[in-house]
Protein backbone atom coordinates (compact mmCIF):
# COMPACT_ATOMS: atom_id res chain seq x y z
CA UNK A 1 0.00 0.00 0.00
CA UNK A 2 2.78 2.31 0.98
CA UNK A 3 4.62 1.50 -2.25
CA UNK A 4 1.48 2.21 -4.21
CA UNK A 5 1.08 5.63 -2.56
CA UNK A 6 4.70 6.38 -3.28
CA UNK A 7 4.21 5.30 -6.87
CA UNK A 8 1.24 7.65 -7.26
CA UNK A 9 3.10 10.54 -5.63
CA UNK A 10 5.96 9.97 -8.02
CA UNK A 11 3.69 9.65 -11.04
CA UNK A 12 1.89 12.88 -10.13
CA UNK A 13 5.13 14.79 -9.61
CA UNK A 14 6.51 13.57 -12.94
CA UNK A 15 3.26 14.56 -14.64
CA UNK A 16 3.50 18.05 -13.14
CA UNK A 17 7.06 18.58 -14.22
CA UNK A 18 7.06 16.86 -17.59
CA UNK A 19 6.52 18.85 -20.73
CA UNK A 20 3.79 18.38 -23.29
CA UNK A 21 4.83 16.61 -26.47
CA UNK A 22 3.24 18.36 -29.43
CA UNK A 23 2.89 17.94 -33.17
CA UNK A 24 3.19 20.86 -35.57
CA UNK A 25 -0.56 21.66 -35.81
CA UNK A 26 -0.82 21.91 -31.99
CA UNK A 27 2.26 24.13 -31.87
CA UNK A 28 0.85 26.36 -34.60
CA UNK A 29 -2.40 26.60 -32.65
CA UNK A 30 -0.50 27.66 -29.50
CA UNK A 31 1.39 30.26 -31.53
CA UNK A 32 -1.74 31.77 -33.04
CA UNK A 33 -4.23 31.60 -30.17
CA UNK A 34 -5.46 34.69 -28.29
CA UNK A 35 -4.34 38.31 -28.55
CA UNK A 36 -1.01 38.20 -26.73
CA UNK A 37 2.27 38.66 -28.57
CA UNK A 38 4.06 35.29 -28.63
CA UNK A 39 7.78 34.83 -28.13
CA UNK A 40 8.49 31.35 -29.45
CA UNK A 41 12.01 30.12 -28.81
CA UNK A 42 13.40 27.03 -30.55
CA UNK A 43 16.10 25.34 -28.51
CA UNK A 44 17.62 22.05 -27.37
CA UNK A 45 19.39 20.90 -24.22
CA UNK A 46 22.53 20.20 -26.32
CA UNK A 47 22.67 23.74 -27.76
CA UNK A 48 25.10 25.93 -25.78
CA UNK A 49 24.01 29.35 -27.13
CA UNK A 50 20.38 28.36 -26.43
CA UNK A 51 21.17 27.80 -22.78
CA UNK A 52 23.16 31.02 -22.61
CA UNK A 53 20.26 33.15 -23.88
CA UNK A 54 17.60 31.49 -21.72
CA UNK A 55 17.83 34.06 -18.88
CA UNK A 56 16.58 36.74 -21.35
CA UNK A 57 13.50 34.63 -22.04
CA UNK A 58 12.91 33.74 -18.40
CA UNK A 59 13.19 37.39 -17.39
CA UNK A 60 10.72 38.38 -20.09
CA UNK A 61 8.31 35.67 -18.96
CA UNK A 62 8.53 36.96 -15.39
CA UNK A 63 8.36 40.71 -16.08
CA UNK A 64 6.03 41.12 -19.03
CA UNK A 65 2.52 39.71 -18.56
CA UNK A 66 1.46 41.08 -21.94
CA UNK A 67 3.49 38.54 -23.88
CA UNK A 68 3.48 34.76 -23.84
CA UNK A 69 6.86 33.01 -23.82
CA UNK A 70 6.94 29.50 -25.26
CA UNK A 71 10.10 27.39 -25.24
CA UNK A 72 9.97 24.71 -27.94
CA UNK A 73 12.47 21.91 -27.36
CA UNK A 74 13.80 20.20 -30.48
CA UNK A 75 15.66 17.55 -28.51
CA UNK A 76 13.56 14.74 -30.02
CA UNK A 77 15.24 15.44 -33.35
CA UNK A 78 18.38 13.84 -31.91
CA UNK A 79 17.31 11.88 -28.83
CA UNK A 80 13.85 10.60 -27.92
CA UNK A 81 14.47 10.67 -24.14
CA UNK A 82 11.89 12.99 -22.54
CA UNK A 83 13.44 12.64 -19.05
CA UNK A 84 16.53 14.56 -20.20
CA UNK A 85 14.39 17.58 -21.01
CA UNK A 86 12.39 17.26 -17.80
CA UNK A 87 15.51 17.10 -15.64
CA UNK A 88 16.99 20.07 -17.51
CA UNK A 89 13.84 22.14 -16.91
CA UNK A 90 13.87 21.22 -13.22
CA UNK A 91 17.59 21.87 -12.79
CA UNK A 92 17.34 25.28 -14.44
CA UNK A 93 14.04 25.97 -12.61
CA UNK A 94 12.45 27.23 -15.82
CA UNK A 95 9.12 29.00 -15.33
CA UNK A 96 8.26 29.63 -18.98
CA UNK A 97 6.08 27.05 -20.68
CA UNK A 98 8.11 24.31 -22.34
CA UNK A 99 6.80 21.98 -25.04
CA UNK A 100 8.62 19.26 -26.98
CA UNK A 101 8.08 19.20 -30.73
CA UNK A 102 7.86 15.66 -32.08
CA UNK A 103 7.96 15.88 -35.86
CA UNK A 104 9.93 13.85 -38.39
CA UNK A 105 11.26 15.28 -41.65
CA UNK A 106 12.62 18.72 -40.62
CA UNK A 107 12.79 19.92 -44.23
CA UNK A 108 9.00 19.68 -44.39
CA UNK A 109 8.12 21.54 -41.17
CA UNK A 110 10.91 24.14 -40.70
CA UNK A 111 9.59 26.42 -43.51
CA UNK A 112 6.08 26.17 -42.00
CA UNK A 113 7.40 27.89 -38.85
CA UNK A 114 9.12 30.61 -40.87
CA UNK A 115 10.18 30.62 -44.49
CA UNK A 116 13.45 32.37 -43.61
CA UNK A 117 14.50 30.01 -40.83
CA UNK A 118 17.55 27.92 -41.77
CA UNK A 119 16.87 25.39 -39.01
CA UNK A 120 19.90 26.45 -36.96
CA UNK A 121 19.45 26.72 -33.20
CA UNK A 122 18.68 28.89 -31.40
CA UNK A 123 15.94 30.74 -33.26
CA UNK A 124 13.27 33.00 -31.77
CA UNK A 125 10.05 34.01 -33.47
CA UNK A 126 8.24 37.07 -32.10
CA UNK A 127 4.73 37.30 -33.48
CA UNK A 128 1.55 39.25 -33.01
CA UNK A 129 -1.45 36.97 -33.70
CA UNK A 130 -3.83 39.95 -34.06
CA UNK A 131 -1.93 41.65 -36.88
CA UNK A 132 0.17 38.82 -38.31
CA UNK A 133 3.34 40.90 -37.80
CA UNK A 134 6.36 38.75 -37.05
CA UNK A 135 10.08 38.92 -36.54
CA UNK A 136 12.55 36.04 -36.61
CA UNK A 137 15.83 36.25 -34.74
CA UNK A 138 18.32 33.58 -35.82
CA UNK A 139 21.22 32.92 -33.47
CA UNK A 140 21.82 33.88 -29.87
CA UNK A 141 19.72 36.71 -28.40
CA UNK A 142 21.66 39.78 -27.33
CA UNK A 143 20.89 42.76 -25.05
CA UNK A 144 17.45 44.16 -25.87
CA UNK A 145 16.72 42.08 -29.00
CA UNK A 146 13.49 40.77 -27.47
CA UNK A 147 12.17 44.13 -26.24
CA UNK A 148 12.90 45.79 -29.60
CA UNK A 149 11.21 43.03 -31.56
CA UNK A 150 8.18 43.01 -29.27
CA UNK A 151 7.83 46.77 -29.79
CA UNK A 152 8.16 46.30 -33.53
CA UNK A 153 5.41 43.67 -33.86
CA UNK A 154 3.16 45.54 -31.41
CA UNK A 155 3.01 48.73 -33.50
CA UNK B 1 4.83 35.81 -67.22
CA UNK B 2 8.07 33.90 -67.58
CA UNK B 3 10.04 36.76 -66.05
CA UNK B 4 7.54 36.88 -63.19
CA UNK B 5 8.10 33.19 -62.51
CA UNK B 6 11.87 33.73 -62.60
CA UNK B 7 11.49 36.71 -60.26
CA UNK B 8 9.44 34.63 -57.82
CA UNK B 9 12.04 31.87 -57.86
CA UNK B 10 14.87 34.33 -57.32
CA UNK B 11 13.00 35.89 -54.40
CA UNK B 12 12.48 32.44 -52.89
CA UNK B 13 16.16 31.70 -53.36
CA UNK B 14 17.10 35.00 -51.74
CA UNK B 15 14.96 34.15 -48.76
CA UNK B 16 16.92 30.94 -48.28
CA UNK B 17 20.48 32.19 -48.84
CA UNK B 18 21.36 34.85 -46.30
CA UNK B 19 24.23 37.33 -46.51
CA UNK B 20 24.93 36.59 -50.18
CA UNK B 21 26.34 33.08 -49.72
CA UNK B 22 26.58 30.80 -52.78
CA UNK B 23 23.23 29.70 -54.11
CA UNK B 24 22.35 26.70 -56.27
CA UNK B 25 23.70 27.38 -59.76
CA UNK B 26 26.46 29.74 -58.58
CA UNK B 27 30.09 29.21 -59.57
CA UNK B 28 32.42 28.49 -56.66
CA UNK B 29 35.90 30.01 -56.59
CA UNK B 30 38.76 27.82 -55.42
CA UNK B 31 40.34 28.24 -51.99
CA UNK B 32 43.51 27.19 -50.21
CA UNK B 33 43.03 26.03 -46.64
CA UNK B 34 45.14 24.16 -44.11
CA UNK B 35 44.30 20.50 -43.66
CA UNK B 36 44.65 18.56 -40.39
CA UNK B 37 47.83 16.94 -41.81
CA UNK B 38 49.48 20.36 -42.06
CA UNK B 39 49.27 20.52 -45.89
CA UNK B 40 47.43 23.24 -47.81
CA UNK B 41 44.46 21.94 -49.82
CA UNK B 42 42.73 23.44 -52.87
CA UNK B 43 39.90 22.01 -54.94
CA UNK B 44 42.17 22.17 -58.00
CA UNK B 45 44.43 19.56 -56.34
CA UNK B 46 41.81 16.92 -57.15
CA UNK B 47 42.56 16.52 -60.86
CA UNK B 48 40.11 13.75 -61.66
CA UNK B 49 37.22 15.03 -59.58
CA UNK B 50 33.81 15.36 -61.22
CA UNK B 51 32.69 17.45 -58.28
CA UNK B 52 32.82 17.63 -54.51
CA UNK B 53 30.76 17.01 -51.41
CA UNK B 54 31.77 20.04 -49.33
CA UNK B 55 30.56 19.61 -45.75
CA UNK B 56 30.72 22.35 -43.15
CA UNK B 57 31.21 20.34 -40.00
CA UNK B 58 32.82 20.80 -36.61
CA UNK B 59 34.24 19.11 -33.49
CA UNK B 60 31.64 20.00 -30.90
CA UNK B 61 28.11 20.11 -32.36
CA UNK B 62 26.02 17.09 -31.22
CA UNK B 63 24.29 17.13 -34.60
CA UNK B 64 27.70 16.83 -36.30
CA UNK B 65 28.59 13.95 -34.01
CA UNK B 66 25.34 12.19 -34.91
CA UNK B 67 26.25 12.45 -38.60
CA UNK B 68 29.95 11.62 -38.26
CA UNK B 69 29.83 8.02 -39.45
CA UNK B 70 27.43 8.97 -42.27
CA UNK B 71 29.95 11.58 -43.50
CA UNK B 72 32.73 8.98 -43.48
CA UNK B 73 30.44 6.64 -45.45
CA UNK B 74 29.66 9.34 -48.03
CA UNK B 75 33.37 9.69 -48.78
CA UNK B 76 33.86 5.89 -48.99
CA UNK B 77 30.96 5.63 -51.39
CA UNK B 78 31.55 8.63 -53.63
CA UNK B 79 35.27 9.55 -53.65
CA UNK B 80 35.99 6.62 -55.96
CA UNK B 81 33.18 7.84 -58.23
CA UNK B 82 34.73 11.31 -58.51
CA UNK B 83 32.90 13.12 -55.71
CA UNK B 84 35.21 13.24 -52.68
CA UNK B 85 34.16 14.72 -49.34
CA UNK B 86 35.90 17.95 -48.30
CA UNK B 87 35.07 18.89 -44.70
CA UNK B 88 35.60 22.47 -43.59
CA UNK B 89 35.21 23.68 -40.01
CA UNK B 90 33.23 26.92 -40.29
CA UNK B 91 33.48 27.90 -36.62
CA UNK B 92 35.85 30.42 -35.10
CA UNK B 93 38.10 28.95 -32.40
CA UNK B 94 38.09 32.43 -30.89
CA UNK B 95 34.39 32.02 -30.14
CA UNK B 96 34.37 28.29 -29.35
CA UNK B 97 37.72 26.95 -28.15
CA UNK B 98 36.69 23.36 -28.90
CA UNK B 99 37.04 24.26 -32.58
CA UNK B 100 40.79 24.99 -32.52
CA UNK B 101 43.11 23.58 -35.17
CA UNK B 102 44.77 21.25 -32.65
CA UNK B 103 41.41 19.85 -31.59
CA UNK B 104 40.47 19.36 -35.25
CA UNK B 105 43.67 17.36 -35.74
CA UNK B 106 42.83 15.17 -32.75
CA UNK B 107 39.19 14.78 -33.87
CA UNK B 108 40.12 13.73 -37.42
CA UNK B 109 42.67 11.27 -36.06
CA UNK B 110 40.31 9.65 -33.56
CA UNK B 111 37.64 9.23 -36.25
CA UNK B 112 40.12 7.99 -38.89
CA UNK B 113 39.18 10.67 -41.41
CA UNK B 114 40.39 9.69 -44.87
CA UNK B 115 39.30 13.02 -46.39
CA UNK B 116 40.47 16.61 -45.79
CA UNK B 117 39.20 18.45 -42.72
CA UNK B 118 40.11 22.08 -43.33
CA UNK B 119 40.66 25.00 -41.00
CA UNK B 120 39.61 28.52 -42.05
CA UNK B 121 41.02 30.90 -39.47
CA UNK B 122 39.87 34.05 -41.31
CA UNK B 123 36.44 32.52 -42.15
CA UNK B 124 36.81 34.13 -45.60
CA UNK B 125 36.04 30.93 -47.52
CA UNK B 126 33.28 30.04 -45.07
CA UNK B 127 31.71 33.46 -45.63
CA UNK B 128 31.57 32.85 -49.40
CA UNK B 129 29.56 29.67 -48.89
CA UNK B 130 27.71 31.06 -45.87
CA UNK B 131 26.59 27.81 -44.28
CA UNK B 132 23.96 28.39 -41.59
CA UNK B 133 24.41 25.31 -39.44
CA UNK B 134 26.54 22.22 -38.90
CA UNK B 135 26.56 19.85 -40.64
CA UNK B 136 25.67 21.79 -43.83
CA UNK B 137 26.42 20.28 -47.24
CA UNK B 138 27.22 21.95 -50.58
CA UNK B 139 27.45 19.49 -53.49
CA UNK B 140 29.55 20.97 -56.31
CA UNK B 141 29.40 19.77 -59.90
CA UNK B 142 32.18 20.37 -62.42
CA UNK B 143 30.84 21.73 -65.70
CA UNK B 144 33.42 22.72 -68.36
CA UNK B 145 36.03 23.17 -65.65
CA UNK B 146 33.87 25.36 -63.46
CA UNK B 147 32.46 24.22 -60.15
CA UNK B 148 28.74 24.92 -59.85
CA UNK B 149 26.67 24.52 -56.70
CA UNK B 150 24.18 21.71 -57.37
CA UNK B 151 22.76 21.10 -53.89
CA UNK B 152 22.67 22.92 -50.53
CA UNK B 153 21.31 21.37 -47.35
CA UNK B 154 21.10 18.35 -45.10
CA UNK B 155 22.60 14.86 -45.51
CA UNK B 156 19.30 13.05 -44.96
CA UNK B 157 16.00 13.56 -43.12
CA UNK B 158 16.67 11.68 -39.89
CA UNK B 159 19.38 13.10 -37.62
CA UNK B 160 18.70 10.63 -34.82
CA UNK B 161 19.03 7.46 -36.86
CA UNK B 162 20.36 7.33 -40.40
CA UNK B 163 18.96 3.83 -40.92
CA UNK B 164 15.44 5.27 -40.46
CA UNK B 165 15.94 8.14 -42.91
CA UNK B 166 13.68 7.81 -45.95
CA UNK B 167 15.21 10.72 -47.86
CA UNK B 168 18.95 10.63 -48.56
CA UNK B 169 19.37 14.09 -50.02
CA UNK B 170 23.14 14.14 -50.63
CA UNK B 171 23.34 10.60 -52.00
CA UNK B 172 20.41 11.27 -54.29
CA UNK B 173 21.93 14.56 -55.45
CA UNK B 174 25.30 12.99 -56.31
CA UNK B 175 23.61 10.01 -57.98
CA UNK B 176 21.57 12.42 -60.10
CA UNK B 177 24.75 14.23 -61.15
CA UNK B 178 26.58 10.97 -61.88
CA UNK B 179 23.96 10.04 -64.49
CA UNK B 180 23.94 13.55 -65.94
CA UNK B 181 20.61 14.64 -64.48
CA UNK B 182 19.93 17.86 -62.62
CA UNK B 183 19.39 17.44 -58.88
CA UNK B 184 15.74 16.69 -58.12
CA UNK B 185 15.80 18.25 -54.62
CA UNK B 186 18.41 21.04 -54.74
CA UNK B 187 17.74 22.62 -51.34
CA UNK B 188 16.75 21.29 -47.94
CA UNK B 189 16.88 22.38 -44.31
CA UNK B 190 17.67 20.66 -41.04
CA UNK B 191 17.94 21.41 -37.35
CA UNK B 192 21.57 22.10 -36.52
CA UNK B 193 24.06 24.14 -34.51
CA UNK B 194 24.44 27.74 -35.60
CA UNK B 195 27.79 28.87 -37.01
CA UNK B 196 30.16 30.56 -34.57
CA UNK B 197 31.19 33.70 -36.47
CA UNK B 198 33.90 35.83 -34.98
CA UNK B 199 32.94 39.36 -33.90
CA UNK B 200 29.27 38.58 -34.11
Interface residues (C-beta under 8 A of the other chain):
Chain A: X44 X46 X47 X48 X49 X74 X76 X77 X78 X79 X80 X104 X105 X106 X107 X110 X111 X115 X116 X117 X118 X119 X120 X121 X122 X138 X139 X140
Chain B: X15 X16 X18 X62 X63 X66 X96 X132 X133 X153 X154 X157 X158 X159 X160 X167 X169 X188 X189 X190 X191 X192 X193 X194 X195 X200
